[in-house]
Amino acid sequence: MQHNVEDIEYAEYLFDCFYSIGAVEDGGVSRLGYTETEDEMHSTFARLGEEKGYKSYVDEVGNTYLYDGAFQKDDEYYLIGSHLDSVIDGGRYDGVSGIITGFLILEWLRRDGIKVPVRIGAMRCEESSNFGRSTIGSGLITNESYKHDIGDAVSRSGEELREIFAKKGYSLQPRRIQGIKEYIELHIEQGKVLEEYGDQVGIVSTIAGPRRFKIHIHGVAEHSGATPMRMRSDALCAASEIILEVEEIGESESFYQSVATVGVIENKPNAMNVVPGEVTLGVDIRGIDIGSLDRMEARLKAICKKVCEKRKLKYFREKISDIPPISMSVDMQQKLMSAAKRLKMQHRLMVSGAGHDAMSFANICDSALVFIPCAKGISHNKNEFATIESICDGAKVIYEYLKEEARE
């Protein structure tokens, strides 16, 4: 779709304002949730709104909002949301693309004189990289049951979330957000489907539910030169067997669009001349089919028991999150696809394997998630890339949808 030069330039300007924040030497960014770097992202977000004369406010957990002052703060509104944090050494398009979308839509509404109450919401700590918990900002304000015990989550720097909240004046028991008509989020796909099929946008039907575990394996740390091979209790060797079995579990359930990953290995004492005595694995299984998730969890439990009993090691398994698959509003899906069709954009209905803030809002209001292509499906990586034109494509679909809502 052809876009105005002014729209492209405005989107590029917004992107550039965030570009250097949290930059790391290898070309990516690290903008961990509830750090000073994420604070700077939110401050920049508010400043960009002020440049346009928008009003801003911050809620009880640090999420930031912008809206046109032509509307009252107590008015019901459509929330265009996303996040501004990133994984460690991540890319610059994950989250930020959705925030740019919100700015574009507010600009177009004002330009075209259309009176639709829209707010942009920048959610805190969507990524799990800092606390091992995802969608913290959106989960708290929607009173998700999965976030009730979030205060004891520990950051990578060793600080509990409750300590950070106390310093910043935030609340772990905020009032539930009010006044939202509908929640809409744009995000890069983080996969290859749209690019492979040549589609410009994807309308998400279901977001896969993640189940996450920590597997603690206890052996004996001994001198690697002085301990004979048959006398060792090597926790890392046991962990290696479990890692390969987790891959097999995911492959066996791939027909159901399920996946399984070991993404974290903590090895102690992690010294060249010491047999590993203690290992913690972080395991992430996801899917849209509850039966498949149940089978994967049962097999994970069985393989941990089998491997550790064979090697005469102690272990325990800790489930740290269990969120079911979340369906997006069917009515919104149909209307967004109709909007894409009116704009003559190639589109498809699809599932999301990654989690998003839309999961939290689906519990309290009709919610939708729109995908745009990202190059080669790469995400959570310095090579992550989406074109400004693709961001504008997705924003136009949402804008077309909102214009139709205004007519009804």
C-alpha positions as CSV (number, residue, x, y, z in Angstrom):
1,M,0.0,0.0,0.0
2,Q,1.2,3.5,-0.8
3,H,1.7,5.8,2.1
4,N,2.1,9.6,2.3
5,V,5.7,10.8,2.6
6,E,4.6,12.8,5.7
7,D,3.4,9.6,7.4
8,I,6.6,7.7,6.6
9,E,8.8,10.6,7.8
10,Y,6.8,10.9,11.0
11,A,7.1,7.2,11.8
12,E,10.8,7.3,11.0
13,Y,11.2,10.3,13.4
14,L,9.4,8.4,16.2
15,F,11.6,5.3,15.6
16,D,14.8,7.4,15.6
17,C,13.8,9.1,19.0
18,F,13.9,5.6,20.6
19,Y,16.8,4.2,18.6
20,S,19.8,4.9,20.8
21,I,18.2,4.2,24.2
22,G,19.7,1.0,25.7
23,A,22.0,0.5,22.7
24,V,24.7,-2.1,23.1
25,E,28.0,-2.5,21.2
26,D,27.0,-5.3,18.9
27,G,24.1,-3.4,17.4
28,G,21.1,-4.5,19.5
29,V,19.4,-3.0,22.5
30,S,18.9,-4.0,26.2
31,R,15.8,-2.3,27.7
32,L,14.9,-4.5,30.7
33,G,11.6,-3.9,32.4
34,Y,11.6,-1.6,35.5
35,T,15.1,-0.4,34.9
36,E,16.4,3.1,34.3
37,T,16.6,2.3,30.6
38,E,12.9,1.4,30.4
39,D,12.2,4.6,32.4
40,E,14.0,6.6,29.7
41,M,11.9,4.9,27.0
42,H,8.7,5.9,28.9
43,S,9.9,9.5,29.4
44,T,10.7,9.7,25.7
45,F,7.2,8.4,24.9
46,A,5.6,11.0,27.1
47,R,7.8,13.8,25.5
48,L,6.8,12.8,22.0
49,G,3.2,13.0,23.0
50,E,3.7,16.5,24.5
51,E,5.2,17.6,21.2
52,K,1.8,16.9,19.7
53,G,-0.1,18.5,22.5
54,Y,-1.4,15.2,23.9
55,K,-2.0,14.7,27.6
56,S,-0.1,12.0,29.5
57,Y,-0.4,10.1,32.7
58,V,1.1,7.2,34.5
59,D,-0.9,4.5,36.3
60,E,-0.2,2.7,39.6
61,V,2.4,0.2,38.1
62,G,4.2,2.6,35.8
63,N,2.4,2.1,32.5
64,T,2.2,5.4,30.5
65,Y,-0.7,6.7,28.5
66,L,-1.3,9.4,25.9
67,Y,-4.5,10.9,24.7
68,D,-5.9,13.8,22.7
69,G,-7.0,16.6,25.1
70,A,-10.2,17.0,23.1
71,F,-11.5,14.1,25.1
72,Q,-11.9,13.8,28.9
73,K,-9.8,11.5,31.0
74,D,-13.0,9.7,32.2
75,D,-14.3,9.1,28.7
76,E,-14.5,5.5,27.4
77,Y,-11.7,4.8,24.9
78,Y,-10.1,2.4,22.5
79,L,-6.6,1.5,23.8
80,I,-3.8,1.0,21.3
81,G,-1.2,-0.8,23.4
82,S,2.2,-2.3,23.3
83,H,5.5,-2.2,25.3
84,L,8.8,-0.4,25.3
85,D,11.1,-2.9,27.0
86,S,13.2,-5.5,25.2
87,V,15.1,-8.7,25.9
88,I,18.9,-8.6,26.5
89,D,20.6,-7.7,23.2
90,G,17.3,-7.6,21.5
91,G,16.0,-5.8,18.5
92,R,14.5,-2.3,18.0
93,Y,11.1,-3.2,16.5
94,D,9.6,-5.6,19.1
95,G,7.0,-3.4,21.0
96,V,8.1,-0.1,19.6
97,S,6.3,-0.8,16.3
98,G,3.0,-1.0,18.2
99,I,3.7,2.3,20.0
100,I,4.5,4.0,16.7
101,T,1.2,2.7,15.4
102,G,-0.6,4.5,18.2
103,F,1.0,7.8,17.3
104,L,0.1,7.4,13.7
105,I,-3.5,6.7,14.5
106,L,-3.8,9.7,16.8
107,E,-2.3,11.8,14.1
108,W,-4.7,10.5,11.4
109,L,-7.7,11.0,13.6
110,R,-6.8,14.6,14.3
111,R,-5.9,15.3,10.6
112,D,-9.2,13.8,9.3
113,G,-11.4,15.3,12.0
114,I,-12.7,12.0,13.2
115,K,-13.9,11.9,16.8
116,V,-12.9,8.5,18.2
117,P,-11.6,8.3,21.7
118,V,-8.2,6.6,21.4
119,R,-5.3,6.3,23.8
120,I,-1.8,4.9,23.4
121,G,-0.7,2.7,26.3
122,A,2.9,1.8,26.8
123,M,3.0,-1.2,29.1
124,R,5.8,-2.0,31.5
125,C,7.9,-5.2,31.5
126,E,6.2,-7.2,28.8
127,E,9.3,-9.3,28.3
128,S,10.3,-12.0,30.9
129,S,14.1,-11.2,30.6
130,N,14.5,-9.3,33.8
131,F,12.2,-11.1,36.3
132,G,11.4,-14.4,34.6
133,R,7.8,-13.2,34.4
134,S,6.2,-11.6,31.3
135,T,3.4,-9.0,30.8
136,I,3.9,-7.6,34.3
137,G,2.5,-4.1,33.7
138,S,-0.5,-5.2,31.8
139,G,-1.1,-8.3,34.0
140,L,-1.2,-6.2,37.2
141,I,-3.7,-3.5,35.9
142,T,-6.0,-6.2,34.5
143,N,-5.8,-8.1,37.9
144,E,-4.6,-11.3,36.2
145,S,-4.6,-14.1,38.7
146,Y,-1.1,-15.1,37.4
147,K,0.3,-11.9,38.8
148,H,-0.9,-12.2,42.4
149,D,2.5,-13.4,43.7
150,I,4.6,-11.3,41.5
151,G,6.3,-9.2,44.2
152,D,8.8,-11.9,45.1
153,A,10.1,-12.0,41.5
154,V,13.8,-11.2,41.4
155,S,15.6,-9.1,38.8
156,R,18.8,-10.0,37.1
157,S,20.5,-7.6,39.4
158,G,19.2,-9.4,42.4
159,E,16.5,-7.0,43.5
160,E,12.9,-8.1,44.3
161,L,10.1,-6.5,42.3
162,R,8.4,-5.3,45.5
163,E,11.6,-3.4,46.5
164,I,11.7,-1.7,43.1
165,F,8.0,-0.8,43.3
166,A,8.5,0.6,46.8
167,K,11.3,2.9,45.5
168,K,9.2,4.1,42.5
169,G,6.0,4.5,44.4
170,Y,4.1,1.8,42.5
171,S,1.5,-0.7,43.8
172,L,1.5,-4.5,43.5
173,Q,-2.3,-4.4,44.1
174,P,-3.5,-1.7,41.7
175,R,-7.1,-0.9,40.9
176,R,-8.2,-2.6,37.7
177,I,-8.0,-0.4,34.7
178,Q,-11.4,1.1,33.7
179,G,-13.1,2.6,30.7
180,I,-11.6,0.5,27.9
181,K,-14.0,-0.1,25.0
182,E,-11.6,-2.4,23.2
183,Y,-7.9,-3.2,23.2
184,I,-5.9,-3.4,20.0
185,E,-2.2,-4.2,19.6
186,L,0.1,-4.2,16.6
187,H,3.2,-6.3,16.8
188,I,5.9,-7.7,14.5
189,E,5.1,-11.4,13.8
190,Q,8.3,-12.8,15.2
191,G,7.9,-15.6,12.7
192,K,8.1,-16.3,9.0
193,V,4.5,-17.0,8.0
194,L,3.6,-13.6,6.6
195,E,6.8,-13.1,4.8
196,E,6.7,-16.7,3.3
197,Y,3.1,-16.1,2.0
198,G,3.6,-12.5,0.9
199,D,0.9,-11.2,3.2
200,Q,1.0,-7.7,4.5
201,V,-0.9,-8.2,7.8
202,G,-2.0,-11.1,10.0
203,I,-5.1,-11.1,12.2
204,V,-4.5,-13.2,15.3
205,S,-7.1,-15.7,16.4
206,T,-5.4,-17.3,19.4
207,I,-2.2,-16.6,21.5
208,A,-0.4,-19.7,22.7
209,G,-0.4,-20.3,26.4
210,P,3.1,-20.7,28.0
211,R,3.9,-23.1,30.8
212,R,7.3,-22.4,32.3
213,F,9.4,-24.5,34.7
214,K,12.7,-24.4,36.6
215,I,14.4,-27.8,36.9
216,H,16.9,-27.9,39.7
217,I,19.4,-30.8,39.5
218,H,21.7,-31.5,42.4
219,G,24.9,-33.5,42.0
220,V,28.3,-33.2,43.7
221,A,30.9,-30.6,42.8
222,E,34.3,-32.4,42.7
223,H,37.8,-31.9,41.2
224,S,37.6,-32.7,37.5
225,G,41.1,-34.2,37.5
226,A,41.0,-36.2,40.7
227,T,37.4,-37.7,40.4
228,P,37.2,-40.9,38.3
229,M,34.5,-40.9,35.6
230,R,32.4,-43.7,37.2
231,M,32.4,-42.0,40.6
232,R,31.0,-38.6,39.4
233,S,27.6,-37.1,40.1
234,D,27.6,-34.6,37.2
235,A,24.6,-32.4,37.2
236,L,25.4,-30.9,33.8
237,C,25.5,-34.2,32.1
238,A,22.0,-35.0,33.4
239,A,20.9,-31.6,32.3
240,S,22.2,-32.3,28.8
241,E,20.0,-35.4,28.5
242,I,17.0,-33.5,29.7
243,I,17.6,-30.7,27.2
244,L,17.7,-33.1,24.3
245,E,14.5,-34.8,25.5
246,V,12.7,-31.4,25.8
247,E,13.6,-30.9,22.1
248,E,12.1,-34.3,21.3
249,I,9.0,-33.5,23.3
250,G,8.4,-30.3,21.3
251,E,9.0,-32.0,18.0
252,S,6.6,-34.8,18.8
253,E,3.8,-32.3,19.6
254,S,4.6,-29.9,16.7
255,F,1.5,-31.2,14.8
256,Y,-0.6,-29.4,17.4
257,Q,1.5,-26.2,16.9
258,S,3.2,-26.8,20.3
259,V,6.9,-26.0,21.0
260,A,9.3,-26.7,23.8
261,T,12.5,-24.9,24.6
262,V,15.3,-24.9,27.3
263,G,16.3,-21.3,27.2
264,V,18.2,-21.0,30.5
265,I,21.1,-23.0,31.9
266,E,22.6,-22.0,35.3
267,N,25.7,-24.1,36.0
268,K,27.5,-24.1,39.3
269,P,30.3,-23.6,40.1
270,N,30.9,-23.2,36.3
271,A,34.6,-23.7,36.6
272,M,36.9,-25.5,34.1
273,N,38.4,-27.9,36.7
274,V,35.2,-28.7,38.7
275,V,32.6,-31.3,38.0
276,P,29.3,-29.4,37.8
277,G,27.5,-29.9,41.1
278,E,24.2,-27.9,40.6
279,V,22.3,-27.0,37.4
280,T,19.1,-25.1,37.0
281,L,17.2,-25.3,33.6
282,G,14.6,-22.8,32.5
283,V,12.0,-24.7,30.4
284,D,9.4,-23.0,28.2
285,I,6.6,-25.0,26.6
286,R,3.8,-23.3,24.6
287,G,0.8,-24.2,22.5
288,I,-2.8,-23.5,21.7
289,D,-4.1,-27.1,22.5
290,I,-4.5,-27.8,26.2
291,G,-4.2,-31.6,25.6
292,S,-0.9,-31.1,23.9
293,L,0.4,-28.9,26.8
294,D,-0.7,-31.5,29.3
295,R,1.1,-34.3,27.5
296,M,4.3,-32.2,27.2
297,E,4.2,-31.4,30.9
298,A,3.7,-35.0,31.9
299,R,6.6,-36.1,29.6
300,L,8.8,-33.4,31.1
301,K,8.1,-34.6,34.6
302,A,8.7,-38.3,33.6
303,I,12.0,-37.6,31.8
304,C,13.4,-35.6,34.7
305,K,12.6,-38.5,37.1
306,K,14.1,-41.1,34.7
307,V,17.4,-39.3,34.0
308,C,18.0,-38.3,37.6
309,E,17.2,-41.7,39.0
310,K,19.5,-43.3,36.5
311,R,22.3,-41.0,37.5
312,K,21.5,-41.1,41.2
313,L,20.9,-37.4,41.4
314,K,18.4,-35.4,43.3
315,Y,16.2,-32.9,41.5
316,F,13.0,-30.9,41.9
317,R,10.7,-29.3,39.4
318,E,9.2,-25.9,39.9
319,K,6.3,-24.5,37.8
320,I,6.8,-20.8,37.7
321,S,3.9,-19.9,35.3
322,D,0.9,-21.5,33.7
323,I,-1.2,-19.4,31.4
324,P,-3.8,-21.0,29.1
325,P,-4.1,-20.2,25.4
326,I,-6.0,-16.9,25.0
327,S,-8.5,-16.3,22.2
328,M,-8.9,-12.9,20.7
329,S,-12.4,-11.4,20.0
330,V,-14.0,-13.2,17.0
331,D,-16.0,-10.1,16.1
332,M,-12.9,-7.9,16.1
333,Q,-11.0,-10.5,14.0
334,Q,-13.8,-10.4,11.3
335,K,-14.0,-6.6,11.2
336,L,-10.2,-6.2,11.0
337,M,-10.1,-8.7,8.1
338,S,-12.9,-6.7,6.4
339,A,-10.8,-3.6,6.9
340,A,-7.8,-5.2,5.3
341,K,-9.9,-6.3,2.4
342,R,-11.3,-2.8,1.9
343,L,-7.7,-1.5,1.8
344,K,-6.8,-4.3,-0.7
345,M,-4.1,-5.6,1.6
346,Q,-3.1,-9.3,1.5
347,H,-4.0,-10.8,4.9
348,R,-4.5,-14.0,6.8
349,L,-6.0,-15.3,10.1
350,M,-3.2,-16.9,12.2
351,V,-2.1,-17.9,15.7
352,S,0.6,-16.3,17.8
353,G,3.2,-18.5,19.3
354,A,4.6,-15.6,21.3
355,G,2.9,-14.0,24.3
356,H,1.7,-10.3,24.2
357,D,0.0,-7.8,26.4
358,A,-3.2,-8.5,24.5
359,M,-3.4,-11.7,26.5
360,S,-3.9,-9.7,29.7
361,F,-6.5,-7.4,28.3
362,A,-8.5,-10.2,26.7
363,N,-9.6,-11.0,30.3
364,I,-11.4,-7.7,30.7
365,C,-12.5,-6.5,27.3
366,D,-12.7,-7.4,23.6
367,S,-9.1,-7.5,22.3
368,A,-7.3,-7.9,19.0
369,L,-3.8,-8.5,17.8
370,V,-2.5,-7.5,14.4
371,F,0.8,-8.8,13.0
372,I,3.1,-7.3,10.4
373,P,6.0,-9.1,8.7
374,C,9.5,-9.1,10.1
375,A,12.5,-10.0,7.9
376,K,13.2,-13.8,7.9
377,G,11.1,-14.1,11.1
378,I,14.0,-12.9,13.2
379,S,13.2,-11.4,16.6
380,H,14.7,-11.0,20.0
381,N,17.9,-10.4,18.1
382,K,19.9,-7.5,16.9
383,N,19.1,-8.4,13.3
384,E,15.3,-8.0,13.9
385,F,13.9,-5.7,11.2
386,A,10.5,-4.5,9.9
387,T,10.0,-1.8,7.4
388,I,8.4,1.5,8.3
389,E,6.0,0.8,5.4
390,S,4.8,-2.4,7.1
391,I,4.2,-0.5,10.3
392,C,2.1,2.0,8.4
393,D,0.2,-0.9,6.7
394,G,-0.8,-2.4,10.0
395,A,-1.7,1.0,11.4
396,K,-3.9,1.7,8.4
397,V,-5.8,-1.5,8.9
398,I,-6.5,-0.6,12.6
399,Y,-7.4,3.0,11.5
400,E,-9.8,1.7,8.9
401,Y,-11.4,-0.5,11.6
402,L,-11.7,2.4,14.0
403,K,-13.3,4.7,11.3
404,E,-15.9,2.0,10.7
405,E,-16.5,1.8,14.5
406,A,-17.1,5.5,14.5
407,R,-19.8,5.2,11.8
408,E,-21.8,2.6,13.8
